[in-house]
Amino acid sequence: MARHNGNEAARARTMVAQEAARIIVNQGIRDYRLAKLKAAERLGFGARGTLPGNAEIERAVGEYLQLFAGDDHRDLLLTLRRAALSAMRLLERFEPRLVGPVLAGTADANAAVNLHVFADSPETVSFHLADVGLSPRLYERRLKQRRGRNETYSGYQFRYSQASIEATVFPFDGLRQAPISPIDGKPMRRADDKALRELIQSS
């Protein structure tokens, strides 16, 4: 009986992950918790014991995109990665690193290119963007650090190379320690321009 119940629970988690992936891709929801709560409600499961982890959701998103988007998704991903490389060249003086769905390969048509940049102050990045004729919009983002507390960072959103770019600004010592990923609880994976060029060439 216990094994049967375990199989049912695993099946429920898979179903919720797949439905959450469909919601994320089709509705442009980037909040995994919200997506899996909506998925569980839609499928008639309770919120307790059947919800998959964020890593399971991310895998399901990747599988959904490969299954239903195919070549279109590969073309979109290549376009976004090329836009990321252009934006990283624009922000070269700030040691940019690519993070998030565009790097992971789970970006959809609603995804922004997420960059981490490093400067003495956020205003330095803003002035640079204004100097090259862009009109950045300020935002704030709370990210978890390894020492266990959340910190708030400023960032700038702007359009470049036909993509939405979000550049979150860290102090220079932030290069040594990436914030914690909400997906798997590990330091966020980051890619510099060399690693991104290699990724583009391999695809």
Phi and psi restraints in degrees (value plus and minus 20) as a CYANA .aco file:
   2 ALA   PHI     -82.3   -42.3
   2 ALA   PSI     -60.2   -20.2
   3 ARG   PHI     -85.7   -45.7
   3 ARG   PSI     -60.3   -20.3
   4 HIS   PHI     -80.9   -40.9
   4 HIS   PSI     -65.2   -25.2
   5 ASN   PHI     -82.7   -42.7
   5 ASN   PSI     -57.6   -17.6
   6 GLY   PHI     -84.7   -44.7
   6 GLY   PSI     -60.9   -20.9
   7 ASN   PHI     -84.6   -44.6
   7 ASN   PSI     -60.1   -20.1
   8 GLU   PHI     -84.3   -44.3
   8 GLU   PSI     -60.9   -20.9
   9 ALA   PHI     -85.0   -45.0
   9 ALA   PSI     -61.9   -21.9
  10 ALA   PHI     -84.0   -44.0
  10 ALA   PSI     -61.3   -21.3
  11 ARG   PHI     -83.9   -43.9
  11 ARG   PSI     -60.5   -20.5
  12 ALA   PHI     -83.6   -43.6
  12 ALA   PSI     -63.5   -23.5
  13 ARG   PHI     -80.9   -40.9
  13 ARG   PSI     -62.0   -22.0
  14 THR   PHI     -83.6   -43.6
  14 THR   PSI     -63.7   -23.7
  15 MET   PHI     -83.7   -43.7
  15 MET   PSI     -61.8   -21.8
  16 VAL   PHI     -86.0   -46.0
  16 VAL   PSI     -61.2   -21.2
  17 ALA   PHI     -81.2   -41.2
  17 ALA   PSI     -63.5   -23.5
  18 GLN   PHI     -86.1   -46.1
  18 GLN   PSI     -61.9   -21.9
  19 GLU   PHI     -88.2   -48.2
  19 GLU   PSI     -58.9   -18.9
  20 ALA   PHI     -82.8   -42.8
  20 ALA   PSI     -59.9   -19.9
  21 ALA   PHI     -81.5   -41.5
  21 ALA   PSI     -61.8   -21.8
  22 ARG   PHI     -82.7   -42.7
  22 ARG   PSI     -61.4   -21.4
  23 ILE   PHI     -84.5   -44.5
  23 ILE   PSI     -64.4   -24.4
  24 ILE   PHI     -80.6   -40.6
  24 ILE   PSI     -67.2   -27.2
  25 VAL   PHI     -91.4   -51.4
  25 VAL   PSI     -64.9   -24.9
  26 ASN   PHI    -101.4   -61.4
  26 ASN   PSI     -47.1    -7.1
  27 GLN   PHI    -128.1   -88.1
  27 GLN   PSI     -25.1    14.9
  28 GLY   PHI      51.5    91.5
  28 GLY   PSI       3.7    43.7
  29 ILE   PHI    -101.9   -61.9
  29 ILE   PSI     106.0   146.0
  30 ARG   PHI    -122.0   -82.0
  30 ARG   PSI     -26.6    13.4
  31 ASP   PHI    -105.3   -65.3
  31 ASP   PSI      85.1   125.1
  32 TYR   PHI     -83.4   -43.4
  32 TYR   PSI     -58.0   -18.0
  33 ARG   PHI     -82.7   -42.7
  33 ARG   PSI     -66.2   -26.2
  34 LEU   PHI     -81.7   -41.7
  34 LEU   PSI     -62.4   -22.4
  35 ALA   PHI     -83.6   -43.6
  35 ALA   PSI     -61.6   -21.6
  36 LYS   PHI     -95.7   -55.7
  36 LYS   PSI     -48.6    -8.6
  37 LEU   PHI     -86.1   -46.1
  37 LEU   PSI     -62.6   -22.6
  38 LYS   PHI     -84.7   -44.7
  38 LYS   PSI     -59.4   -19.4
  39 ALA   PHI     -84.6   -44.6
  39 ALA   PSI     -64.9   -24.9
  40 ALA   PHI     -82.3   -42.3
  40 ALA   PSI     -61.3   -21.3
  41 GLU   PHI     -85.0   -45.0
  41 GLU   PSI     -62.2   -22.2
  42 ARG   PHI     -83.0   -43.0
  42 ARG   PSI     -56.5   -16.5
  43 LEU   PHI    -109.1   -69.1
  43 LEU   PSI     -23.5    16.5
  44 GLY   PHI      61.4   101.4
  44 GLY   PSI      -0.7    39.3
  45 PHE   PHI    -115.5   -75.5
  45 PHE   PSI     129.4   169.4
  46 GLY   PHI     -92.3   -52.3
  46 GLY   PSI     140.7   180.7
  47 ALA   PHI     -97.5   -57.5
  47 ALA   PSI     -28.9    11.1
  48 ARG   PHI    -123.1   -83.1
  48 ARG   PSI     102.8   142.8
  49 GLY   PHI      69.1   109.1
  49 GLY   PSI     -33.8     6.2
  50 THR   PHI    -132.2   -92.2
  50 THR   PSI     -24.7    15.3
  51 LEU   PHI    -101.0   -61.0
  51 LEU   PSI     106.7   146.7
  52 PRO   PHI     -93.5   -53.5
  52 PRO   PSI     141.1   181.1
  53 GLY   PHI     -96.1   -56.1
  53 GLY   PSI     146.8   186.8
  54 ASN   PHI     -82.0   -42.0
  54 ASN   PSI     -54.9   -14.9
  55 ALA   PHI     -84.3   -44.3
  55 ALA   PSI     -57.0   -17.0
  56 GLU   PHI     -85.9   -45.9
  56 GLU   PSI     -58.9   -18.9
  57 ILE   PHI     -83.6   -43.6
  57 ILE   PSI     -64.5   -24.5
  58 GLU   PHI     -82.8   -42.8
  58 GLU   PSI     -62.0   -22.0
  59 ARG   PHI     -80.9   -40.9
  59 ARG   PSI     -61.6   -21.6
  60 ALA   PHI     -85.7   -45.7
  60 ALA   PSI     -56.3   -16.3
  61 VAL   PHI     -82.4   -42.4
  61 VAL   PSI     -67.0   -27.0
  62 GLY   PHI     -79.1   -39.1
  62 GLY   PSI     -63.3   -23.3
  63 GLU   PHI     -86.4   -46.4
  63 GLU   PSI     -59.4   -19.4
  64 TYR   PHI     -83.5   -43.5
  64 TYR   PSI     -65.0   -25.0
  65 LEU   PHI     -84.2   -44.2
  65 LEU   PSI     -61.5   -21.5
  66 GLN   PHI     -84.4   -44.4
  66 GLN   PSI     -59.5   -19.5
  67 LEU   PHI     -94.3   -54.3
  67 LEU   PSI     -63.6   -23.6
  68 PHE   PHI    -123.8   -83.8
  68 PHE   PSI     -37.7     2.3
  69 ALA   PHI    -128.2   -88.2
  69 ALA   PSI     -54.0   -14.0
  70 GLY   PHI      33.5    73.5
  70 GLY   PSI    -143.8  -103.8
  71 ASP   PHI     -81.3   -41.3
  71 ASP   PSI     -55.1   -15.1
  72 ASP   PHI     -80.8   -40.8
  72 ASP   PSI     -59.6   -19.6
  73 HIS   PHI     -88.4   -48.4
  73 HIS   PSI     -61.0   -21.0
  74 ARG   PHI     -82.0   -42.0
  74 ARG   PSI     -60.2   -20.2
  75 ASP   PHI     -85.9   -45.9
  75 ASP   PSI     -62.5   -22.5
  76 LEU   PHI     -82.6   -42.6
  76 LEU   PSI     -64.6   -24.6
  77 LEU   PHI     -82.3   -42.3
  77 LEU   PSI     -61.4   -21.4
  78 LEU   PHI     -84.4   -44.4
  78 LEU   PSI     -61.4   -21.4
  79 THR   PHI     -81.9   -41.9
  79 THR   PSI     -64.8   -24.8
  80 LEU   PHI     -88.2   -48.2
  80 LEU   PSI     -57.1   -17.1
  81 ARG   PHI     -89.4   -49.4
  81 ARG   PSI     -55.5   -15.5
  82 ARG   PHI     -87.5   -47.5
  82 ARG   PSI     -58.7   -18.7
  83 ALA   PHI     -83.7   -43.7
  83 ALA   PSI     -59.4   -19.4
  84 ALA   PHI     -81.0   -41.0
  84 ALA   PSI     -63.4   -23.4
  85 LEU   PHI     -83.4   -43.4
  85 LEU   PSI     -60.1   -20.1
  86 SER   PHI     -83.3   -43.3
  86 SER   PSI     -63.5   -23.5
  87 ALA   PHI     -86.7   -46.7
  87 ALA   PSI     -55.2   -15.2
  88 MET   PHI     -87.5   -47.5
  88 MET   PSI     -54.6   -14.6
  89 ARG   PHI     -87.0   -47.0
  89 ARG   PSI     -59.0   -19.0
  90 LEU   PHI     -81.8   -41.8
  90 LEU   PSI     -56.5   -16.5
  91 LEU   PHI    -123.3   -83.3
  91 LEU   PSI       4.4    44.4
  92 GLU   PHI     -73.0   -33.0
  92 GLU   PSI     -58.1   -18.1
  93 ARG   PHI     -86.7   -46.7
  93 ARG   PSI     -33.8     6.2
  94 PHE   PHI    -124.9   -84.9
  94 PHE   PSI      -0.6    39.4
  95 GLU   PHI      30.7    70.7
  95 GLU   PSI      32.0    72.0
  96 PRO   PHI     -84.3   -44.3
  96 PRO   PSI     127.9   167.9
  97 ARG   PHI    -151.6  -111.6
  97 ARG   PSI     115.2   155.2
  98 LEU   PHI    -104.2   -64.2
  98 LEU   PSI     116.9   156.9
  99 VAL   PHI    -157.0  -117.0
  99 VAL   PSI     153.2   193.2
 100 GLY   PHI      64.3   104.3
 100 GLY   PSI    -182.0  -142.0
 101 PRO   PHI     -79.3   -39.3
 101 PRO   PSI     -54.1   -14.1
 102 VAL   PHI     -86.3   -46.3
 102 VAL   PSI     -57.1   -17.1
 103 LEU   PHI     -93.6   -53.6
 103 LEU   PSI     -63.2   -23.2
 104 ALA   PHI     -91.9   -51.9
 104 ALA   PSI     -39.8     0.2
 105 GLY   PHI      70.2   110.2
 105 GLY   PSI      -7.6    32.4
 106 THR   PHI    -128.9   -88.9
 106 THR   PSI      -5.9    34.1
 107 ALA   PHI     -89.6   -49.6
 107 ALA   PSI     122.8   162.8
 108 ASP   PHI    -137.3   -97.3
 108 ASP   PSI    -191.5  -151.5
 109 ALA   PHI     -85.3   -45.3
 109 ALA   PSI     -38.7     1.3
 110 ASN   PHI    -113.7   -73.7
 110 ASN   PSI     -23.2    16.8
 111 ALA   PHI     -98.4   -58.4
 111 ALA   PSI     124.5   164.5
 112 ALA   PHI    -115.1   -75.1
 112 ALA   PSI     139.5   179.5
 113 VAL   PHI    -102.7   -62.7
 113 VAL   PSI      97.3   137.3
 114 ASN   PHI    -119.1   -79.1
 114 ASN   PSI     102.5   142.5
 115 LEU   PHI    -140.2  -100.2
 115 LEU   PSI     127.1   167.1
 116 HIS   PHI    -125.7   -85.7
 116 HIS   PSI     108.6   148.6
 117 VAL   PHI    -145.9  -105.9
 117 VAL   PSI     142.0   182.0
 118 PHE   PHI    -152.5  -112.5
 118 PHE   PSI     106.4   146.4
 119 ALA   PHI    -175.7  -135.7
 119 ALA   PSI     146.4   186.4
 120 ASP   PHI     -84.1   -44.1
 120 ASP   PSI     -54.5   -14.5
 121 SER   PHI    -174.9  -134.9
 121 SER   PSI     133.0   173.0
 122 PRO   PHI     -78.3   -38.3
 122 PRO   PSI     -53.5   -13.5
 123 GLU   PHI     -80.7   -40.7
 123 GLU   PSI     -51.9   -11.9
 124 THR   PHI     -78.9   -38.9
 124 THR   PSI     -61.6   -21.6
 125 VAL   PHI     -88.2   -48.2
 125 VAL   PSI     -62.7   -22.7
 126 SER   PHI     -79.5   -39.5
 126 SER   PSI     -64.8   -24.8
 127 PHE   PHI     -82.7   -42.7
 127 PHE   PSI     -61.1   -21.1
 128 HIS   PHI     -82.1   -42.1
 128 HIS   PSI     -64.6   -24.6
 129 LEU   PHI     -84.1   -44.1
 129 LEU   PSI     -60.5   -20.5
 130 ALA   PHI     -85.1   -45.1
 130 ALA   PSI     -57.3   -17.3
 131 ASP   PHI     -82.6   -42.6
 131 ASP   PSI     -49.4    -9.4
 132 VAL   PHI    -116.1   -76.1
 132 VAL   PSI      -6.6    33.4
 133 GLY   PHI      69.6   109.6
 133 GLY   PSI      -5.9    34.1
 134 LEU   PHI    -118.7   -78.7
 134 LEU   PSI     139.4   179.4
 135 SER   PHI    -139.9   -99.9
 135 SER   PSI      62.5   102.5
 136 PRO   PHI     -92.0   -52.0
 136 PRO   PSI     128.2   168.2
 137 ARG   PHI    -128.3   -88.3
 137 ARG   PSI     106.7   146.7
 138 LEU   PHI     -92.8   -52.8
 138 LEU   PSI     119.3   159.3
 139 TYR   PHI    -160.3  -120.3
 139 TYR   PSI     148.3   188.3
 140 GLU   PHI    -146.1  -106.1
 140 GLU   PSI     123.1   163.1
 141 ARG   PHI    -154.9  -114.9
 141 ARG   PSI     110.4   150.4
 142 ARG   PHI    -113.4   -73.4
 142 ARG   PSI     106.5   146.5
 143 LEU   PHI    -150.1  -110.1
 143 LEU   PSI     125.9   165.9
 144 LYS   PHI    -108.4   -68.4
 144 LYS   PSI     113.1   153.1
 145 GLN   PHI    -121.2   -81.2
 145 GLN   PSI     142.5   182.5
 146 ARG   PHI     -79.8   -39.8
 146 ARG   PSI     -53.4   -13.4
 147 ARG   PHI     -92.5   -52.5
 147 ARG   PSI     -15.0    25.0
 148 GLY   PHI      74.2   114.2
 148 GLY   PSI     -12.4    27.6
 149 ARG   PHI    -144.1  -104.1
 149 ARG   PSI     133.9   173.9
 150 ASN   PHI    -103.9   -63.9
 150 ASN   PSI     121.9   161.9
 151 GLU   PHI    -148.5  -108.5
 151 GLU   PSI     129.5   169.5
 152 THR   PHI    -121.2   -81.2
 152 THR   PSI     111.2   151.2
 153 TYR   PHI    -143.0  -103.0
 153 TYR   PSI     123.2   163.2
 154 SER   PHI    -103.8   -63.8
 154 SER   PSI     134.0   174.0
 155 GLY   PHI    -173.0  -133.0
 155 GLY   PSI     154.3   194.3
 156 TYR   PHI    -154.2  -114.2
 156 TYR   PSI     111.4   151.4
 157 GLN   PHI    -125.4   -85.4
 157 GLN   PSI     116.7   156.7
 158 PHE   PHI    -177.4  -137.4
 158 PHE   PSI     143.1   183.1
 159 ARG   PHI    -115.5   -75.5
 159 ARG   PSI     114.3   154.3
 160 TYR   PHI    -177.5  -137.5
 160 TYR   PSI     116.2   156.2
 161 SER   PHI      31.6    71.6
 161 SER   PSI      21.0    61.0
 162 GLN   PHI      41.3    81.3
 162 GLN   PSI       9.4    49.4
 163 ALA   PHI    -157.1  -117.1
 163 ALA   PSI     136.4   176.4
 164 SER   PHI    -106.5   -66.5
 164 SER   PSI     102.3   142.3
 165 ILE   PHI    -129.8   -89.8
 165 ILE   PSI     114.2   154.2
 166 GLU   PHI    -142.1  -102.1
 166 GLU   PSI      94.5   134.5
 167 ALA   PHI    -131.6   -91.6
 167 ALA   PSI      87.1   127.1
 168 THR   PHI    -109.7   -69.7
 168 THR   PSI     111.6   151.6
 169 VAL   PHI    -119.2   -79.2
 169 VAL   PSI     106.0   146.0
 170 PHE   PHI    -135.7   -95.7
 170 PHE   PSI     135.9   175.9
 171 PRO   PHI     -86.0   -46.0
 171 PRO   PSI     143.3   183.3
 172 PHE   PHI     -78.8   -38.8
 172 PHE   PSI     -54.1   -14.1
 173 ASP   PHI     -92.1   -52.1
 173 ASP   PSI     -27.9    12.1
 174 GLY   PHI     -90.5   -50.5
 174 GLY   PSI     -31.4     8.6
 175 LEU   PHI     -84.4   -44.4
 175 LEU   PSI     -50.6   -10.6
 176 ARG   PHI    -101.0   -61.0
 176 ARG   PSI     -44.2    -4.2
 177 GLN   PHI    -157.7  -117.7
 177 GLN   PSI      87.7   127.7
 178 ALA   PHI     -93.3   -53.3
 178 ALA   PSI     128.1   168.1
 179 PRO   PHI     -85.5   -45.5
 179 PRO   PSI     148.1   188.1
 180 ILE   PHI    -100.3   -60.3
 180 ILE   PSI     113.0   153.0
 181 SER   PHI     -93.3   -53.3
 181 SER   PSI     114.4   154.4
 182 PRO   PHI     -93.0   -53.0
 182 PRO   PSI     -29.1    10.9
 183 ILE   PHI     -99.3   -59.3
 183 ILE   PSI     -71.8   -31.8
 184 ASP   PHI    -146.1  -106.1
 184 ASP   PSI     -17.6    22.4
 185 GLY   PHI      55.7    95.7
 185 GLY   PSI     -11.4    28.6
 186 LYS   PHI    -124.7   -84.7
 186 LYS   PSI     145.3   185.3
 187 PRO   PHI     -75.9   -35.9
 187 PRO   PSI     117.1   157.1
 188 MET   PHI     -76.8   -36.8
 188 MET   PSI     117.5   157.5
 189 ARG   PHI     -91.9   -51.9
 189 ARG   PSI     111.7   151.7
 190 ARG   PHI    -145.6  -105.6
 190 ARG   PSI     128.5   168.5
 191 ALA   PHI    -151.1  -111.1
 191 ALA   PSI     110.3   150.3
 192 ASP   PHI    -103.4   -63.4
 192 ASP   PSI    -198.5  -158.5
 193 ASP   PHI     -84.3   -44.3
 193 ASP   PSI     -54.1   -14.1
 194 LYS   PHI     -84.0   -44.0
 194 LYS   PSI     -67.1   -27.1
 195 ALA   PHI     -84.2   -44.2
 195 ALA   PSI     -56.7   -16.7
 196 LEU   PHI     -88.6   -48.6
 196 LEU   PSI     -60.1   -20.1
 197 ARG   PHI     -80.6   -40.6
 197 ARG   PSI     -61.9   -21.9
 198 GLU   PHI     -83.7   -43.7
 198 GLU   PSI     -57.8   -17.8
 199 LEU   PHI     -85.1   -45.1
 199 LEU   PSI     -61.8   -21.8
 200 ILE   PHI     -85.4   -45.4
 200 ILE   PSI     -63.0   -23.0
 201 GLN   PHI     -84.8   -44.8
 201 GLN   PSI     -57.0   -17.0
 202 SER   PHI     -91.2   -51.2
 202 SER   PSI     -42.6    -2.6
